[in-house]
Amino acid sequence: MEGISRPQRKEILAMFIPAEVWFGLVGGVCAELLGLWKMRHVAPAELPSYLGSLFYWAMTLAMIAVGGVLVFVYVKSGITLSPLVAVNVGASAPLIIGGLTAEPLKV
């Protein structure tokens, strides 16, 4: 993008990715950080080995992207989202999918 100024790049990017989507991605990041935050008291030697897995981090990025995609679908459907609601929608997507894939209750 040589020859294009920084403000022009921002305008071009904004045409393709609405601001709400960025807030949705932030929400997705917050949801994923929650899982890591829960391990804050675990000794480094006892941390799960999957934290070093490329697959784990690829899935983490995918779940964050799902939050942004969900917000994008809302926006393209004509629904106006405030930044706070966009963050909430972005955060809810990974958490809901995680809940749906959790082991069912044993009765």
N, C-alpha and C positions, 0 to 999 in steps of 0.2 A: 504494500500500500504506500509505495514511495510517492511523494508529491502531495499526499493528503495530510492536512493538518490534524492535530490531535482532536480539536473540537469537531471537525468534519467526520473523523472516525467514530466519535461518540454518537453523532447524529445517524450515521449509517447503521451502526450497531443497534441503536434504539428503534430504527425502522423494522428490524427483524426480530428483536427480542424486547418485548415490552418490559418496563420497569418492574411491574408486578411479578414477572417471572424471576427476576433477580432476587426479590424478596422471598419468593417461594423456594428458591435454591438455598437461601440463608436458613429458612425453616428446616429444609432437609438436612443441612449441615448440623443444625442444633439437635435434631432428633438422633442423628448418628453419633454426635458427641456425647449424648446422654449415655449410650452404651459404654463408651470409653470412660466416662466420668464415674460410672458405677464400679470400675476397677481401680480407682485411685488409691485404695488402701492395700492393694495386693502387692506383695514383694515382687520386684522385677524378675526374679528367678522363677516365680510362680505364675507369671502372666501366661495366658493361653498361647500356644505355638502358632495358632492361626493368624495372630497379629502380624506375623512376618510373611504371610502368604499373599502372593499377587492376586489370587482369586478373591480373597477376602476384601482387599482394597478395591478391586474392580467392581465387586458387588456393592460395596459401600458407595462408590461413585454412581453406580447405576441407581441405587435407592435415592440418592440425593437428586439425580436427574428426574426420577419419577415425580418427586415433589414439584420440580419446576414444570414438568410436562402437564401435571394436573392443573396448576395455576394457569398455564398457557391455554388449556382447553376451556377453563372458566372464562378467561378474557376473550377468547375467540367466539365464545357463545354469547357475548354481549353482557356478561355479568361484570359489574364494576367491583373491584376488590381494593379495599384500603391496604396500605402496607402491612398493618397488623394482621388483617385477615389473610393476606397472601402468605405471610410467615406461618400462620396457623395451618393453612391448607397445605403448604409445603412440608411442614413438620408432621402433619397427620398421615400423609401418604406412606412413609416408611414404617410408622408405628402401626398403622392398620394392617399393612401387608405382613409385618412381623407377627402381629396378633393372629392373623388368619393362618399363618404357617406354623404356629405354635402347636405343640402336642395337645390333642384333645383331652378334655377332662375324663378321668376314669370314674365311672359310676359304680 
